[in-house]
């Protein structure tokens, strides 16, 4: 009988799917923030940074619930 060891390089952990999708979730959240303002120019960085805060807070809450 062979033993299989778990390697973090070959098998994702529970947190990896969430963190691998983080940039896409931030982009979507930033888009909706911009849409809510009517796509007014000059707020791109603000939208992105606020979206990061929102997504990171959501991910932190999920980790706490595990």
C-alpha positions as CSV (number, residue, x, y, z in Angstrom):
1,X,0.0,0.0,0.0
2,X,1.5,3.4,-1.0
3,X,1.1,6.5,1.0
4,X,0.1,9.7,-0.6
5,X,1.3,12.9,0.9
6,X,-0.5,16.1,0.4
7,X,1.5,18.8,-1.3
8,X,0.3,22.4,-1.3
9,X,1.9,22.9,-4.7
10,X,-0.3,20.2,-6.4
11,X,-3.5,20.4,-4.4
12,X,-5.3,23.7,-3.7
13,X,-6.3,24.5,-0.1
14,X,-9.8,25.7,0.8
15,X,-8.6,29.3,0.7
16,X,-6.9,29.2,-2.7
17,X,-10.1,29.3,-4.9
18,X,-11.2,32.4,-3.1
19,X,-7.9,34.1,-3.4
20,X,-7.4,33.1,-7.0
21,X,-10.7,34.8,-7.9
22,X,-10.0,37.9,-5.8
23,X,-8.8,40.1,-8.7
24,X,-11.9,39.3,-10.8
25,X,-14.2,40.0,-7.8
26,X,-12.5,43.3,-7.2
27,X,-12.8,44.3,-10.9
28,X,-16.5,43.5,-10.8
29,X,-17.1,45.4,-7.6
30,X,-15.1,48.4,-8.9
31,X,-17.2,48.3,-12.1
32,X,-20.4,48.5,-10.2
33,X,-19.1,51.4,-8.1
34,X,-18.3,53.2,-11.3
35,X,-21.6,52.4,-12.9
36,X,-23.4,53.7,-9.8
37,X,-21.7,57.1,-10.3
38,X,-22.6,57.1,-14.0
39,X,-19.0,56.2,-15.1
40,X,-17.8,59.7,-14.1
41,X,-14.0,59.9,-15.0
42,X,-11.3,60.4,-12.4
43,X,-12.5,57.9,-9.7
44,X,-10.9,54.7,-11.1
45,X,-8.3,54.3,-8.4
46,X,-10.8,55.2,-5.6
47,X,-13.3,52.6,-7.0
48,X,-10.6,49.9,-7.1
49,X,-9.3,50.6,-3.6
50,X,-12.8,50.7,-2.1
51,X,-13.6,47.4,-4.0
52,X,-10.5,45.8,-2.5
53,X,-11.6,46.8,1.0
54,X,-15.1,45.4,0.4
55,X,-13.9,42.1,-1.1
56,X,-11.1,41.6,1.5
57,X,-13.6,42.2,4.3
58,X,-16.0,39.7,2.8
59,X,-13.2,37.1,2.5
60,X,-12.1,37.7,6.1
61,X,-15.7,37.1,7.3
62,X,-15.8,33.9,5.4
63,X,-12.5,32.7,7.0
64,X,-13.8,33.5,10.4
65,X,-16.9,31.4,9.8
66,X,-14.9,28.3,8.9
